[in-house]
Every structure is written in structure tokens, then in C-alpha cells.
């Protein structure tokens, strides 16, 4: 996991692929996540960077959250 404190503080919403990723974030950043919306997409972390299948899954799963929060 490569996430900085600056990124966490900047974000309103944080997406993770697996529950274990959410647990690692909580362990590393603790109370800094208190006001953040953390969304677990339940996507197995088995894909390579920018793999077309992963992009399709991300658009389908994360897209609904992003569209809902557009102003």
C-alpha cells in the first residue's frame, strides 16, 4: 500500500479493493480516517496495473459512487 498522510487528509472518499486493505489503512492512519468515507469494492487484488478487466470492474463498482457524489 502506497498511500501518504497528505493523500488521506485530502480525500473525502477512499476506495479499497479488499477488506484487508481497509484494515491496513485503519492500522496505519487510525483517527485520521474518522471523517473519511472508506468504500471496499470487494475486488480481488489479482489484477495488474491498468489491466482492461480491472478497469471495467472499477468503472462498474466505483463509478456508481463517483456519479452519486458529483455536483
N, C-alpha and C positions, 0 to 999 in steps of 0.2 A: 504494500500500500504506500503510495507516494502522495500524501496529502499534507499540506502545510497548515499551520495555525492561521496564517493570513487567509488562506482559502476558506477555512471553516468559518472564520469571523465574517468574511464577505458574503457567504452563501445564505440564502433563505431556505433553500431546499437542497438536500444531498441525496443522490441516488447511489445505492449499492446493489451489487448483483446477487450476493448471497448473505444469509443471516450471519455467517461468521465474519463477514466484512463489517457489518453493523456493530458486532461485538468488539472488533478491533478498534473501530472508530471511538466507541464509548470508552474503551480502556485507555486509549491514547489522549483523547481530548476532554473526557469527563464532562464537567459542568459547562464547558464552552458550547456544548451541543444542546443545552437546555431549551433555548428558544428556536432551535432548528427543526425543520421537518425532515426526518430521515425516512426514505422510502426504499424498502427492499423489493427488488423486482423479481426475486426468485429465479434468476437466470444462472445456470451452472457456469462456473468460471473455467470453461474449457475451450474458449474461442481465442483466436489470435487477434491482434490489434487490427481493427478495421475489416475484419472478416465479413463478407457480404451477409452471411446468415445472421451474424450478431447484429449488424446494422438493422436488418429487417426486424429482428426481435426487439431491439431497443426502440425503434420507431413505433412499434405496436404497443409496447408496455409503458415506456416513459412518455411517449407522445401524448397520451391522454391527460397526464398530469401537467405537462407543459402547456397544452392548449387550454386547459381549465384555468391556468394562472396567468394567461395573457390579459393585458388591459387594453 
